[in-house]
Amino acid sequence: MLKFTPSLFNSLLYCSLFLFVFSCRSNENPQLTTEVFRYNEHKNIGSLDPAFSKDLADIWATNQLFNGLVQMDNQLNVQPSISKSWIISDSARVYTFKLRNDVFFHKHELFGKDSTRQVNASDFEYSFNRLKDKAIASPGSWVLNKVKDFSAINDSVFQIKLKQPFPAFLGLLTMKYCSVVPKEIVEHYGNDFRSHPIGTGPFKFKRWEENLKLVFRRNNHYFETDSIGQQLPYLEAVAITFLPDKQSEFLQFAQGNIDFVSGLDGSYKDEILTTDGKLRPNYAKDVKMIRGPYLNTEYLGFFMEAEVNTIQSKKLRKAVNVGFDRDKMMMYLRNGIGIPANGGFIPKGLPGYDETIGFTYQPELAKQLVSEYKDETGNKNPEITLTTTSNYLSFCEFIQRELQKTGLLVNVDVIPPSSLKDAKANGQVDFFRASWIADYPDAENYLSLYYSKNFAPNGPNYTHYKNAQFDKMYEAAYLETDTEKRKALYTKMDSLIMDSAPIVPLFYDEVVRFTRKNVDDLGINATNLLELKSVKKD
């Protein structure tokens, strides 16, 4: 194990956290577990308002605090949540949800005498209207683009009418954007609801010192139970810290100060894994590794409206795609974790994926394409700047070295994750590293990044790719109820994208989670959603 002594700061932080948790237990049932699940969020958290749960860091946090009509299990099946049942009618255009009568908001003095109240259908009507409100400017407003109308039929029935059939709609409703929020609390806090969240989830908000720590406490009135009727959650609290880099995070995990690390970072991959992707013996005693498919495509994106000739050149974009060896990259930089992306943008495992439509390593072709560009433009020293974050610097430097052999100079610019996020959304970077994690398990979610009406910052089309044929097929896919025909449309759309090469797919990721041996039932799923309501600590 690593020999690492935590700083006095971290020691005081954790001590104060435990004192805080235990000092708050005077009114709790003494039979409840006093365990705290601890993890670090190196990307930080921007908001605890589910209407702004755009990034995985925010989604993980809001998933502990809020519920929606439905939820997704680890096998990506849609299950009831606040809605106990639903009926789909009118040729799959009308969804009628019957709500539970035992779901209550977390306690708050603004609720009056009882400090809480039951969730009813009008709360969903308010929450959905808020999601659509242009003044709120939620990045999740697009979720309701296919919705014609919604209304509370009565206190326990909520109905949604679609403009057209949409096979992935129930999966879409599992997104945190669609969580229910209480009108009186939201309107009291306004924009500050981001740091004063009141939901219905298994944990309730307790304390947030931004950039330092975030604490959730057990919701003793949570409505879900386990398979034998025991109330969830089992944990007493969730504690989140914000160490800014993955190496520090891993050191805290190795020391036993946090319970869980997600993903494989270059700063510690060789420390914990062998070259064939197995736990090293010195960790096997204390650590568990959970590994499974992940609906995440890691890629490089070109901003298609950039006023830079090298970005506008289709030949150079294709030269980048064929100019480096993805298999070699995965072996040396990821210890074999992940699947080289030789197909399109749709990841392996989703209907529509086709391994034949992408690019393979062809160094001579890359040199030829770069040479043709030089001859056609007279630019004998073409160069592009690739903007990334420190966590992916090793990948970008690998690609930089490989492309240098083709005659294309790649400059690598490293900026903080928050800065890259804003720059991508506002078209301020010409060539950037990015990833797309599925919000719901349907290839349409991936293809939405190339629909022209989804241009960022008002949608997820960060490349500003535009193709009339693609748009027509994308809209047709919504109306296609035949699974095989829709799958064929997805593949054709993905093929169109790859032909224009607005992106460079790197690899289709796998979920890798490392936990302490005393953590049970953490589970794993292909969307990498962190679900803590069923977690136990010995």
Secondary structure, DSSP 8 states (H G I E B T S, - for coil): -------HHHHHHHHHHHHHHHHT-TTS-TTS---EEEEE-TT----S-GGG--SHHHHHHHHHH---SEEE-TTS-EEESSEEEEEEETTTTEEEEEE-S--B----GGG-TTS--B--HHHHHHHHHHHH-TTTT-TTGGGGTTEEEEEEEETTEEEEEESS--TTHHHHHTSGGG----HHHHHHHGGGGGGS----SSEEEEEEETTTEEEEEE-TT---B-TTS-BS---SEEEEE--SSHHHHHHHHHHTSSSEEES--TTTHHHHB-TTS-B-HHHHTTEEEEEEEEEEEEEEEE-TT-S-HHHH-HHHHHHHHHSS-HHHHHHHHHTT-SEE--S-SS-TTSTT--TTSS----HHHHHHHHHHHHHHH--SS-EEEEEE-GGGHHHHHHHHHHHHTTT-EEEEEE--HHHHHHHHHTT--SEEEEEEE-SSSSTHHHHGGG-GGGBTTSSSBTT----HHHHHHHHHHHH---HHHHHHHHHHHHHHHHHH--EEEEEEEEEEEEEETTEE-----TT-----TT-EE-
